[in-house]
Amino acid sequence: MLSTRACTLLGIRHPVVLGGMGGGTSPELVAAVSRAGGLGVHACTGRSAEEIAGLAGDIRRRTDRPFGLNLLLFLADDVAVGAVLAVRPRVFSTAWARREQDLRGCFARAHDVGAKVMHMVSTVPEATRAAEAGADLIVAQGTEGGGHVGLMGTMVLVPLVARAVAPVPVLAAGGVADGGGLAAALLLGAEGVLLGTRFLASTEAPLPERYKQVIIASDGHDTLLTEIPDIATGRVWPGAYSRVVRNRLIEEWCGREGELRYRRGEVLARTQQAREAGDPSYGALFIGQTAGLIASIEPAATIVERVVAEAEALLRQRAPALLDSAIS
Ligand SMILES: Cc1cc2nc3c(=O)[nH]c(=O)nc-3n(C[C@H](O)[C@H](O)[C@H](O)COP(=O)(O)O)c2cc1C
């Protein structure tokens, strides 16, 4: 069975992690991934201490396997960090720190309650900063991914980060949705993968059916990097762009970002109306390029099991066959 240093560190059977996605994770999805032998991670950004305690309780009622809780650090204060650590998750999953934020102090608090720290980065300097601050695991997220991403591709970022932070283990994220992606990530020096978009198109993901159908319909070529969603909400992410599907909202404002800045109230109201009407064409739909690889909505456990089985088969059969044919 495929097992890596990340499996040992996180106490999981398979090196497959669910990205903690705001609005895209639920206790049901987290528990399904963890029960299947991966690591489920729930997004906690913007939630109260009571809500976080409720989520953790709900996950624990569904599984006794390890799980993680995620915070976007640039939006998190000491109270939010304390609320997450108070419920003692196995993994404290973090991303997008502000430049002046005290990562060392934050990660030490997690270690004090026995949690492992898994920090996501999109550049090498962010990775070395997190490793020096004591992160136990680094997630190297490439620009192919859904949601907020940087500009480096996964294929280049993963080996760069793995070399820069060794011996700290690295997970690959962004652009991985199948066993080929997992096998490739392992050969690039990663110890596993973190998947977002693939799990959004799962039975358990708490998204409207129409959002999931956008992923199924996408050929992967119809996503783009843009600042439109953040301009509309007025939120400044440290160094990130959004990867979203190119829909009516994006078409309308692409190239008119300056105008959007002063009309954002009106645009937000229209996105709200569209959401209430169940219309996915006028909202920011965060999906990655892997949408082109995703053809059906499946249970999360099926996704975990298939990704691992495919990777094992590729490593067992295709890799040796390539070497054999090179010899003969
Ligand atoms: C809708 C959506 C919301 C996300 N929210 C978060 C978040 O709150 N915290 C975080 O660390 N990552 C977040 N991410 C990023 C994912 O954790 C993950 O890195 C990314 O989806 C991986 O790329 P993939 O979509 O190609 O699998 C989000 C991604 C998506 C698609």
PDBQT file of the ligand as one rigid body, heavy atoms in Angstrom, charges set to zero:
ROOT
HETATM    1  C1  LIG A 401     -14.160  27.302  -3.291  1.00  0.00    +0.000 C 
HETATM    2  C2  LIG A 401     -12.774  27.214  -2.716  1.00  0.00    +0.000 A 
HETATM    3  C3  LIG A 401     -12.549  27.766  -1.449  1.00  0.00    +0.000 A 
HETATM    4  C4  LIG A 401     -11.268  27.675  -0.877  1.00  0.00    +0.000 A 
HETATM    5  N1  LIG A 401     -11.090  28.167   0.394  1.00  0.00    +0.000 NA
HETATM    6  C5  LIG A 401      -9.899  27.965   1.022  1.00  0.00    +0.000 A 
HETATM    7  C6  LIG A 401      -9.732  28.328   2.389  1.00  0.00    +0.000 A 
HETATM    8  O1  LIG A 401     -10.637  28.861   3.041  1.00  0.00    +0.000 OA
HETATM    9  N2  LIG A 401      -8.534  28.050   2.968  1.00  0.00    +0.000 N 
HETATM   10  C7  LIG A 401      -7.505  27.443   2.288  1.00  0.00    +0.000 A 
HETATM   11  O2  LIG A 401      -6.441  27.200   2.877  1.00  0.00    +0.000 OA
HETATM   12  N3  LIG A 401      -7.641  27.097   0.985  1.00  0.00    +0.000 NA
HETATM   13  C8  LIG A 401      -8.810  27.336   0.342  1.00  0.00    +0.000 A 
HETATM   14  N4  LIG A 401      -8.962  26.946  -0.966  1.00  0.00    +0.000 N 
HETATM   15  C9  LIG A 401      -7.831  26.313  -1.687  1.00  0.00    +0.000 C 
HETATM   16  C10 LIG A 401      -7.868  24.787  -1.523  1.00  0.00    +0.000 C 
HETATM   17  O3  LIG A 401      -7.591  24.454  -0.185  1.00  0.00    +0.000 OA
HETATM   18  C11 LIG A 401      -6.842  24.071  -2.420  1.00  0.00    +0.000 C 
HETATM   19  O4  LIG A 401      -5.545  24.565  -2.167  1.00  0.00    +0.000 OA
HETATM   20  C12 LIG A 401      -7.110  24.195  -3.917  1.00  0.00    +0.000 C 
HETATM   21  O5  LIG A 401      -8.478  24.017  -4.200  1.00  0.00    +0.000 OA
HETATM   22  C13 LIG A 401      -6.280  23.140  -4.636  1.00  0.00    +0.000 C 
HETATM   23  O6  LIG A 401      -6.433  23.199  -6.012  1.00  0.00    +0.000 OA
HETATM   24  P1  LIG A 401      -7.478  22.279  -6.858  1.00  0.00    +0.000 P 
HETATM   25  O7  LIG A 401      -8.748  23.042  -6.787  1.00  0.00    +0.000 OA
HETATM   26  O8  LIG A 401      -6.873  22.220  -8.207  1.00  0.00    +0.000 OA
HETATM   27  O9  LIG A 401      -7.560  20.937  -6.193  1.00  0.00    +0.000 OA
HETATM   28  C14 LIG A 401     -10.204  27.053  -1.589  1.00  0.00    +0.000 A 
HETATM   29  C15 LIG A 401     -10.448  26.513  -2.853  1.00  0.00    +0.000 A 
HETATM   30  C16 LIG A 401     -11.712  26.582  -3.427  1.00  0.00    +0.000 A 
HETATM   31  C17 LIG A 401     -11.934  25.957  -4.783  1.00  0.00    +0.000 C 
ENDROOT
TORSDOF 0
